Amino acid sequence: MLDMHNHILYGVDDGSKSLEESVRMAKMFVESGYTDVIATSHFINGRYEKQKPFLQNRLNEISQELNKQNINLNLYLGNELYYESGILDLLKEGRISTLANSNYILLEFSFNQAPYGLNNAVYMMQLAGYTPIFAHVERYKYVQENPDWLKPYIDQGAYIQCNLSYLKKPESKDYRTILELLNRGYVHLFGTDAHQSEWRNPMVKPQLDILEELLTKEAYQTLLIDNPYAILHNEDIEMPDEYLKIMPKVSFLSKIKKKFAG
């Protein structure tokens, strides 16, 4: 499996704090069934501004340590880019990264205020040869209130990623929003968004088990395996014919609570 959204590179954002922690995270990824990871450190002007050459060196350092310790996890470079003017210029200048040197870019937005002028921005990104993926959309207030806010951008050619971590919180707005998005067929990818070895870590096997119960076999294969590797190989992201086996009922939510109790 491949994770296309995480913060395994240390000392560059709010993710891993040390080489040792990055190694611990790598071990957790392997234990959860991953063999490949696209490291997507934040790029936010005025806050997290480490650029591509620095991040590539940091990734190489971690990869060397993983090889030294015989940890079988392949790392590829990416970024989680905060949506603002100037992104295209930074990409063209090689200062920030697409996902694993593909045409796909991972975009993050304000959590409370819907972005202005996004239709035109998506068009300009596509015109420049990039395909946007909207990161962890279940966290945005305006998506929670209106999941169909995403539809025009999906119709325009953008793709949608949700976080695995919120699948362990069945009473949260994030969880309910993920279900609504799956029911509408608006989800194309899941990522761990793993940040550290304790807080929001890569140990996501229970969440993957939940998705196996929720999703059709085709949807699980497409969203968790095929589409992440489509990014790595710069191929088209696909949509399954059917997403959910059934909409979860109260008994299923109780089952999730028990799985994560304690």
N, C-alpha and C positions, 0 to 999 in steps of 0.2 A: 504493500500500500504506500501511497504518497500523501503527505500532508502539505497543503499549499498555503497555509497561513499560520505563522508562529513567530516567536521572538527568542529563538535559541542563541543568537549571537549575543555575546556578553558585553556589557558596558557601553551600549549604544542607545538604549531607550529604557522603557520601564520593564523590560524582560530580564533575561539572565544577568546576574551581577558578577559572575566570575567564570573563568575557564572551567573550574571544578563543577560549577552548577550547570554549565552547558553540557558537560560530560554526563552528569546525572540525568539531565533531560533527555539526552540521546539514548541512554539505557532505558528510560521509560518509554520512549518512542518504539524502540525495538520490542520491548515487552508487550506493547499494545498491538504489535503486528506490522509496524511500518518499516520499510527498507529505504525510503527516500523522503527527503524533506526539502522544501523550498523555504529558505529563511527570509522572512518578510519583516525586517526591522522598520519601525516607524520612520517616516520622513515628514516632519512638520516644521515649517519655517518658523524660526524663533524659539524652537524647543528641542527638537531632535533633528540635527542637520548633518550627521555623518554621511559622507557621500560615497559613491560606488567604489572608488579605489581603496578607501579605508575599510569598507565593509568586506570587500573581496579578500583583503589581507587577513581580516579577522576570521572569515570563513575558512580560509586555507589553514590558519593556525589550529582551529578546532578540528578540522578534518584530519590533520596530521596527528593530533592527539587521539582521535578516535581510532585511526589506523594503528597507532602505537599500542593501544589497549585492546585491539581486536574487536572493536565494536562495529558491527556491520550496518552502518547508516551512511548513505550518500547525501551530501549537502549541496544545494544549488542556491544561487543568489537571487534575491528578489527584494521588493520593498512593499510596505503598506503606505500608500501615498495619501496624505490628507488633501482633499479636493480644494483647490484654490487656483487662481490665475498663475500662470508661469510653469505649470507642470510640463506642458509640451516642450517648452524651451529647455527645461532641465533634462528631459529625456533625450532630446536631440543632441544636447551637449555631453551626454554620457555621464552626468553627475548623479542620476538616480536610475533605478533598475526596473525593467520589466520582470516578469516572472520567468526565471530560468532562461533568460535570453530569448524568450518567445515574444509574440506580439501582444500577449495578455498583460494588463496592468491591474493591480489591486488597489481600489479606491476606498477611502474611509471618509465619512461625512460627519457633520455636526450631529450630535445625538438628539438635540431638541428642536432645531430649526431646519426645515427643509431647504436644500441648496437652491440658490437662485440661478437661473439660466442653464440648468443642467442639460436640457434637450440640445441646445446649441453646442455645449461643451462636449457631449458624447459624439455629436456629429463631427466636430473638429478633430477629436481623438481618432475616430474611424477614418477620417480623411487623411490623417497622418500615418495611418497603418496600424493603429493600436485598437485592441478590443478591451473595453473596461469590464471588470468584475467588481460588483458592489460588495464590500466586506460587511459581515455580521449585521445584516439588515434588521434582524429581529430586535436589535437593541435600540433602534431609532424610534423615538416617540411618535413621529408622524406615520411610520409604517405600522406600529402597534395600533394606532387609532384608525388607520385606513390602509390595509394591505394592498389594495388596488392602486395605491400611489405608485407602485413599482411597474405596473403593467405597461405604460407608455414607453418606459426605458427598455423593458424586455422586448417589446415589439420593435424597438429601434435597433436592438442587437446587443444590448448589455446583458451580462449574466449575474446571477445572484448566489452569494455564499452565506451559509449560516454556520454558527458555532456549535460544536458538539457539546460543549460544557453545559449549556442551558437545558439539555435533555434530562439532566438530573434534578431539575427544579420544576416539577409539574404544576405547581401553584403560581409560578411566575408569569408575568406578561410575556416575557421572552419565549417561554415554552409554548404558550398558547398561540403566539404569533407564528412560531415555526410550524405548528400544526395547520394554521390557516393558510400559510404559504404553500405547504405541501399539498393541501387539499385543492388549492387553485393551480397547482403545477408551476409555481414560481421559483422553485429552488433547483439549482444546477450543481451545487457543490457543498460539501461540508468540510470545515477545517477545525483544527483543535484550538487555534488562537492561543496556544500554550505560551505562558509568559515566564514561569519559574518552576523550580522543582517542588515547591510547596503550593504557593498560590497559583491557581489555574494551570495545573501541570498536565503533561502529556499522557497520563494514565487514563485512557478513555475507553478501555475495553467494555465496561458496563454500558456506556452510551452507545457504542457500536452494537451491542447486543439488543438494546432497546430499538435501534433502527432496523435491525434484522426482523424484529417482531412487527414493527409498524409498516415497513415498506414491502412492496412486491419484490420478488427476487430480481427482476429486471431493474427496478428503480435503485435498489441497493448497489447492484453492480455498476450502474451508470453513474450515480452520484458519488459513491465512495471509492470506486476503483478506476473506471474508464475515463471519466472526465478529468480527474486530477492528472492522470498520465497524458491525456490529450493536451493539457497545458505544457507539460514537459516536452512533448514531441511537436508542439506548435500545430496541433490538429484541431478539427472542429469539435466543440463541445456539443453533446447531444442531449435530448430530452426523452425520458421513458414514456411509453404509451400510457401507463398507469402508475401512480405514485403509491397511494396507501392501500393496504389490504382492507382495512376498515378504519373509520374514525374512532379513536380511543374512547372508551367509556370510563365511568368512575372506577370500575374494578381494575382496569389497566393502570390508571393513575395511582391507585393504592399499591399496586405491584411495584411501580417505580419508586414510590416513597420507601417501601420496605427494602428495595435493592440498595438504596443509598443511606439507609438508616445507620447511624453509628459510624 
